[in-house]
Amino acid sequence: MPAEKKKTTTRKSLPKPLKKAPAKAAKLTRDEKYRLYLASVQNTQADIKFINREYKAIYGKAPKSLREDFCGTGLMACDWVQQNDECTAYGIDLDMEPLAFGVVNHYDKLSEDEQSRMKYINGNVLSKYDFKADVTVAFNFSYYLFKKRTDLLKYFTSVRQHMKKDGAFFIDLFGGTEARKELEESVKHKNHTYYWDCSKYNPLTAECLYYIHFKTHKDGVKHEKVYTYDWRMWDARELLDILEEAGFSKTQIYWEGVDKDGTGNGNFKKTLKAENCESWVTYICALP
Ligand SMILES: C[S@@+](CC[C@H](N)C(=O)[O-])C[C@H]1O[C@@H](n2cnc3c(N)ncnc32)[C@H](O)[C@@H]1O
């Protein structure tokens, strides 16, 4: 994911580091790989705060049920049920590996009551389910894996069909002049460095290949290609059009405010006008 998710709108590009012969090291274990990801990428508290604020502004009440599509470890769904005893959540993912990590590292830490309100589903987001949620999210750009318009339309249509009358669908998206360049950004954390590497971009198909690498400071080893994303870069306007075609009656797009130094301040406002900056991350909300 672009580094500093939802914080930076005018991130400066970093020069590509000189390639050194990497030290040989043991592969990261499954747990190390997810811990490094969680410490670098997700900001579920900020996402939940934003959803609650927007849902309340639209419907005048707090949302109760959440469907987290492409949930990975299901961190957001587990955080959601901790808000209060009316909150329920479903996390859907095809892959048992992140789900298994999530069960041990997030779900097992919930109280018995919270656990009774959270359900992991090892399934496809395109399948039919017998529940509807107030809020559905597809975050960390996971829907970029649908490369064809018809496939994305199928997914958005399925979400629309699984929504309550007073539901809301939130997606995040990123872009900017730098998002379509072969470029590696890095963010240094206390014990590791996170790299977001745009390795290939095809201007004719908008397909892009991204990698996440991590350097662990204790041994100085850079673990290459820990995560791979073979995606299509979707444009904001195109997403709004496809959501409308999928049957959503209203869409709202947001833009992040900036601090004096030009970096994002975490404050997202509805708008249809924005500066064409180097790098941005934002949300769309679609209503049934
Ligand atoms: C970029 S990860 C995001 C995970 C999570 N949102 C997060 O930030 O940690 C994408 C996830 O989508 C899952 N996935 C891909 N296609 C899917 C599908 N059709 N249905 C359900 N999950 C899917 C993958 O297994 C992977 O865990």
The ligand as a MOL file (V3000), in Angstrom:
LIG
                    3D

  0  0  0     0  0            999 V3000
M  V30 BEGIN CTAB
M  V30 COUNTS 27 29 0 0 0
M  V30 BEGIN ATOM
M  V30 1 C -4.3840 -6.5120 -0.1550 0
M  V30 2 S -4.9220 -7.8520 0.8790 0 CHG=1
M  V30 3 C -5.8300 -6.8720 2.0010 0
M  V30 4 C -6.1390 -7.4920 3.2820 0
M  V30 5 C -6.7660 -6.5730 4.3100 0
M  V30 6 N -7.8080 -5.7230 3.7880 0
M  V30 7 C -5.6930 -5.7920 4.9490 0
M  V30 8 O -5.5100 -4.6250 4.7460 0
M  V30 9 O -4.9390 -6.3990 5.7110 0 CHG=-1
M  V30 10 C -6.1160 -8.6140 -0.1750 0
M  V30 11 C -6.8230 -9.8250 0.4090 0
M  V30 12 O -7.9040 -10.1520 -0.4700 0
M  V30 13 C -8.0630 -11.5660 -0.4740 0
M  V30 14 N -8.8630 -11.8970 -1.6770 0
M  V30 15 C -8.4940 -11.8150 -2.9750 0
M  V30 16 N -9.5260 -12.1260 -3.7870 0
M  V30 17 C -10.5940 -12.3940 -2.9820 0
M  V30 18 C -11.9370 -12.7660 -3.2210 0
M  V30 19 N -12.4220 -12.8930 -4.4740 0
M  V30 20 N -12.7560 -12.9780 -2.1640 0
M  V30 21 C -12.2750 -12.8470 -0.9010 0
M  V30 22 N -11.0070 -12.4780 -0.6110 0
M  V30 23 C -10.1680 -12.2700 -1.6300 0
M  V30 24 C -6.6520 -12.0980 -0.4250 0
M  V30 25 O -6.6120 -13.4090 0.0720 0
M  V30 26 C -5.9760 -11.0810 0.4920 0
M  V30 27 O -5.9760 -11.5140 1.8350 0
M  V30 END ATOM
M  V30 BEGIN BOND
M  V30 1 1 1 2
M  V30 2 1 2 3
M  V30 3 1 2 10
M  V30 4 1 3 4
M  V30 5 1 4 5
M  V30 6 1 5 6
M  V30 7 1 5 7
M  V30 8 2 7 8
M  V30 9 1 7 9
M  V30 10 1 10 11
M  V30 11 1 11 12
M  V30 12 1 11 26
M  V30 13 1 12 13
M  V30 14 1 13 14
M  V30 15 1 13 24
M  V30 16 1 14 15
M  V30 17 1 14 23
M  V30 18 2 15 16
M  V30 19 1 16 17
M  V30 20 1 17 18
M  V30 21 2 17 23
M  V30 22 1 18 19
M  V30 23 2 18 20
M  V30 24 1 20 21
M  V30 25 2 21 22
M  V30 26 1 22 23
M  V30 27 1 24 25
M  V30 28 1 24 26
M  V30 29 1 26 27
M  V30 END BOND
M  V30 END CTAB
M  END
